[in-house]
Amino acid sequence: MRDTSQRAQERYYELLRAQAPAARLATAVRLSSVVRELAEAGVRSADPDAPPHVVRARVASRLYGPEIALRLFPSVKLDVG
């Protein structure tokens, strides 16, 4: 599923290639932070009363998969309901 036109995507990659390596790294770090913030917001929206360790476990599940999250947080229920 695409939400960006081919032309816009090509332009985006062109701009990334034009950046210095440190700037590309900074862009990647910012994008990763935004993805993590969105995942956390989704978890908190589904369960506003979840304690911080449960939020971390559920974010890990969304980002890295439930198998990894269960290894890191074996005592946390990953789903809401």
MDTraj code that builds the backbone (N, CA, C; nanometers):
import mdtraj as md
import numpy as np

residues = "MET ARG ASP THR SER GLN ARG ALA GLN GLU ARG TYR TYR GLU LEU LEU ARG ALA GLN ALA PRO ALA ALA ARG LEU ALA THR ALA VAL ARG LEU SER SER VAL VAL ARG GLU LEU ALA GLU ALA GLY VAL ARG SER ALA ASP PRO ASP ALA PRO PRO HIS VAL VAL ARG ALA ARG VAL ALA SER ARG LEU TYR GLY PRO GLU ILE ALA LEU ARG LEU PHE PRO SER VAL LYS LEU ASP VAL GLY".split()
xyz = np.array([
    [0.0844, -0.1168, 0.0000],
    [0.0000, 0.0000, 0.0000],
    [0.0897, 0.1241, 0.0000],
    [0.0640, 0.2136, -0.0889],
    [0.1442, 0.3358, -0.1007],
    [0.0584, 0.4588, -0.0759],
    [0.1145, 0.5511, -0.0015],
    [0.0457, 0.6782, 0.0175],
    [0.1239, 0.7937, -0.0448],
    [0.2306, 0.7593, -0.1185],
    [0.3171, 0.8584, -0.1817],
    [0.3305, 0.8260, -0.3300],
    [0.3239, 0.9286, -0.4115],
    [0.3406, 0.9059, -0.5559],
    [0.4843, 0.8635, -0.5852],
    [0.5016, 0.7975, -0.6961],
    [0.6351, 0.7538, -0.7375],
    [0.7289, 0.8737, -0.7512],
    [0.6784, 0.9810, -0.8080],
    [0.7604, 1.1018, -0.8275],
    [0.8045, 1.1605, -0.6937],
    [0.7117, 1.1677, -0.5991],
    [0.7452, 1.2227, -0.4676],
    [0.8455, 1.1331, -0.3956],
    [0.8283, 1.0040, -0.4071],
    [0.9206, 0.9114, -0.3429],
    [1.0609, 0.9244, -0.4033],
    [1.0689, 0.9347, -0.5334],
    [1.1994, 0.9521, -0.5984],
    [1.2661, 1.0814, -0.5520],
    [1.1879, 1.1876, -0.5398],
    [1.2418, 1.3159, -0.4927],
    [1.2914, 1.3041, -0.3491],
    [1.2165, 1.2336, -0.2665],
    [1.2559, 1.2131, -0.1275],
    [1.3920, 1.1430, -0.1205],
    [1.4076, 1.0345, -0.1978],
    [1.5349, 0.9633, -0.1981],
    [1.6480, 1.0491, -0.2546],
    [1.6163, 1.1305, -0.3521],
    [1.7161, 1.2222, -0.4083],
    [1.7646, 1.3194, -0.3009],
    [1.6718, 1.3723, -0.2231],
    [1.7093, 1.4653, -0.1156],
    [1.7902, 1.3945, -0.0070],
    [1.7526, 1.2720, 0.0236],
    [1.8302, 1.1958, 0.1227],
    [1.9733, 1.1724, 0.0740],
    [1.9875, 1.1324, -0.0518],
    [2.1217, 1.1073, -0.1067],
    [2.2071, 1.2339, -0.1072],
    [2.1435, 1.3493, -0.1183],
    [2.2167, 1.4751, -0.1220],
    [2.2673, 1.5168, 0.0165],
    [2.2118, 1.4565, 0.1210],
    [2.2531, 1.4925, 0.2569],
    [2.3887, 1.4301, 0.2906],
    [2.4584, 1.4967, 0.3790],
    [2.5818, 1.4405, 0.4333],
    [2.5451, 1.3182, 0.5185],
    [2.6391, 1.2244, 0.5359],
    [2.6082, 1.1045, 0.6156],
    [2.5537, 1.1357, 0.7552],
    [2.6090, 1.2342, 0.8221],
    [2.5604, 1.2684, 0.9563],
    [2.4160, 1.3191, 0.9516],
    [2.3829, 1.3926, 0.8484],
    [2.2454, 1.4419, 0.8341],
    [2.1501, 1.3273, 0.8053],
    [2.1926, 1.2306, 0.7242],
    [2.1087, 1.1129, 0.6971],
    [2.0848, 1.0340, 0.8249],
    [2.1906, 1.0204, 0.9043],
    [2.1768, 0.9502, 1.0319],
    [2.0783, 1.0243, 1.1226],
    [2.0900, 1.1557, 1.1302],
    [1.9974, 1.2345, 1.2127],
    [1.8536, 1.2183, 1.1649],
    [1.8331, 1.2148, 1.0335],
    [1.6994, 1.1938, 0.9781],
    [1.6463, 1.0570, 1.0185],
    [1.7286, 0.9549, 1.0094],
    [1.6866, 0.8200, 1.0469],
    [1.6503, 0.8116, 1.1945],
    [1.7295, 0.8767, 1.2783],
    [1.7019, 0.8764, 1.4225],
    [1.5694, 0.9469, 1.4508],
    [1.5462, 1.0604, 1.3861],
    [1.4186, 1.1324, 1.4057],
    [1.3004, 1.0470, 1.3615],
    [1.3136, 0.9824, 1.2455],
    [1.2042, 0.8977, 1.1967],
    [1.1796, 0.7812, 1.2917],
    [1.2850, 0.7212, 1.3439],
    [1.2693, 0.6116, 1.4397],
    [1.1989, 0.6590, 1.5659],
    [1.2334, 0.7774, 1.6117],
    [1.1683, 0.8330, 1.7306],
    [1.0202, 0.8567, 1.7071],
    [0.9868, 0.9063, 1.5894],
    [0.8466, 0.9314, 1.5568],
    [0.7687, 0.8000, 1.5524],
    [0.8267, 0.6976, 1.4925],
    [0.7602, 0.5668, 1.4864],
    [0.7357, 0.5145, 1.6274],
    [0.8356, 0.5257, 1.7134],
    [0.8207, 0.4798, 1.8523],
    [0.7119, 0.5607, 1.9240],
    [0.7100, 0.6915, 1.9053],
    [0.6074, 0.7757, 1.9687],
    [0.4674, 0.7378, 1.9208],
    [0.4533, 0.7106, 1.7910],
    [0.3229, 0.6694, 1.7377],
    [0.2801, 0.5340, 1.7952],
    [0.3735, 0.4414, 1.8042],
    [0.3417, 0.3107, 1.8621],
    [0.2993, 0.3256, 2.0071],
    [0.3714, 0.4077, 2.0824],
    [0.3362, 0.4297, 2.2231],
    [0.1999, 0.4966, 2.2352],
    [0.1716, 0.5924, 2.1506],
    [0.0410, 0.6589, 2.1545],
    [-0.0711, 0.5595, 2.1257],
    [-0.0488, 0.4688, 2.0321],
    [-0.1488, 0.3669, 2.0024],
    [-0.1730, 0.2748, 2.1200],
    [-0.0662, 0.2354, 2.1880],
    [-0.0785, 0.1490, 2.3062],
    [-0.1539, 0.2229, 2.4162],
    [-0.1166, 0.3466, 2.4407],
    [-0.1829, 0.4240, 2.5464],
    [-0.3290, 0.4519, 2.5123],
    [-0.3584, 0.4692, 2.3865],
    [-0.4962, 0.4913, 2.3446],
    [-0.5823, 0.3679, 2.3711],
    [-0.5255, 0.2509, 2.3456],
    [-0.5991, 0.1263, 2.3660],
    [-0.6141, 0.0916, 2.5140],
    [-0.5189, 0.1350, 2.5959],
    [-0.5218, 0.1029, 2.7391],
    [-0.4605, 0.2196, 2.8173],
    [-0.5393, 0.3260, 2.8392],
    [-0.4854, 0.4469, 2.9032],
    [-0.4294, 0.4244, 3.0440],
    [-0.4735, 0.3191, 3.1124],
    [-0.4284, 0.2950, 3.2498],
    [-0.3107, 0.1985, 3.2589],
    [-0.2573, 0.1579, 3.1451],
    [-0.1454, 0.0627, 3.1465],
    [-0.0239, 0.1244, 3.2149],
    [0.0394, 0.0483, 3.3046],
    [0.1616, 0.0990, 3.3687],
    [0.2766, 0.1063, 3.2679],
    [0.3782, 0.1847, 3.2979],
    [0.4887, 0.2063, 3.2038],
    [0.5538, 0.0782, 3.1517],
    [0.5744, -0.0232, 3.2371],
    [0.6398, -0.1463, 3.1900],
    [0.5522, -0.2217, 3.0904],
    [0.4207, -0.2117, 3.1054],
    [0.3296, -0.2757, 3.0110],
    [0.3324, -0.2003, 2.8778],
    [0.3355, -0.0684, 2.8854],
    [0.3444, 0.0127, 2.7627],
    [0.4725, -0.0229, 2.6881],
    [0.5850, -0.0311, 2.7598],
    [0.7127, -0.0667, 2.6952],
    [0.7037, -0.2036, 2.6290],
    [0.6431, -0.3004, 2.6971],
    [0.6301, -0.4353, 2.6412],
    [0.5449, -0.4347, 2.5157],
    [0.4350, -0.3624, 2.5183],
    [0.3454, -0.3597, 2.4025],
    [0.4065, -0.2824, 2.2854],
    [0.4827, -0.1796, 2.3162],
    [0.5543, -0.1078, 2.2096],
    [0.6579, -0.2016, 2.1478],
    [0.7298, -0.2747, 2.2308],
    [0.8277, -0.3718, 2.1797],
    [0.7593, -0.4742, 2.0899],
    [0.6407, -0.5176, 2.1289],
    [0.5663, -0.6140, 2.0480],
    [0.5315, -0.5561, 1.9116],
    [0.4884, -0.4316, 1.9100],
    [0.4523, -0.3669, 1.7829],
    [0.5733, -0.3429, 1.6938],
    [0.6854, -0.3071, 1.7554],
    [0.8035, -0.2733, 1.6759],
    [0.8870, -0.3943, 1.6362],
    [0.8968, -0.4925, 1.7264],
    [0.9897, -0.6035, 1.7042],
    [0.9206, -0.7397, 1.6951],
    [0.7900, -0.7422, 1.7197],
    [0.7143, -0.8666, 1.7136],
    [0.6904, -0.9256, 1.8514],
    [0.5827, -1.0021, 1.8643],
    [0.5466, -1.0565, 1.9957],
    [0.6482, -1.1559, 2.0512],
    [0.7180, -1.2295, 1.9651],
    [0.8152, -1.3266, 2.0145],
    [0.9267, -1.2566, 2.0926],
    [0.9763, -1.1488, 2.0368],
    [1.0830, -1.0719, 2.1038],
    [1.0287, -1.0089, 2.2313],
    [0.9112, -0.9487, 2.2227],
    [0.8522, -0.8825, 2.3397],
    [0.8303, -0.9821, 2.4529],
    [0.7839, -1.1030, 2.4204],
    [0.7620, -1.2035, 2.5247],
    [0.8926, -1.2467, 2.5902],
    [1.0004, -1.2507, 2.5122],
    [1.1306, -1.2833, 2.5718],
    [1.1785, -1.1723, 2.6642],
    [1.1535, -1.0477, 2.6252],
    [1.1983, -0.9341, 2.7063],
    [1.1074, -0.9070, 2.8256],
    [0.9780, -0.9328, 2.8079],
    [0.8781, -0.9034, 2.9109],
    [0.7890, -1.0262, 2.9313],
    [0.8423, -1.1355, 2.9881],
    [0.7671, -1.2610, 2.9947],
    [0.6404, -1.2549, 3.0800],
    [0.6328, -1.1636, 3.1736],
    [0.5170, -1.1611, 3.2635],
    [0.4094, -1.0619, 3.2211],
    [0.4268, -0.9979, 3.1065],
    [0.3322, -0.8940, 3.0627],
    [0.2350, -0.9512, 2.9596],
    [0.1063, -0.9215, 2.9804],
    [0.0047, -0.9567, 2.8816],
    [0.0151, -0.8557, 2.7685],
    [0.0468, -0.9034, 2.6482],
    [0.0740, -0.8136, 2.5371],
    [-0.0515, -0.7582, 2.4702],
    [-0.1612, -0.8319, 2.4782],
    [-0.2828, -0.7831, 2.4135],
    [-0.3739, -0.7165, 2.5160],
    [-0.4636, -0.6349, 2.4655],
    [-0.5589, -0.5638, 2.5491],
    [-0.6937, -0.6312, 2.5321],
    [-0.7657, -0.6443, 2.6410],
    [-0.8989, -0.7010, 2.6248],
    [-0.9478, -0.7795, 2.7389],
])
top = md.Topology()
chain = top.add_chain()
for i, resn in enumerate(residues, 1):
    res = top.add_residue(resn, chain, resSeq=i)
    for name in ("N", "CA", "C"):
        top.add_atom(name, md.element.get_by_symbol(name[0]), res)
traj = md.Trajectory(xyz[None], top)
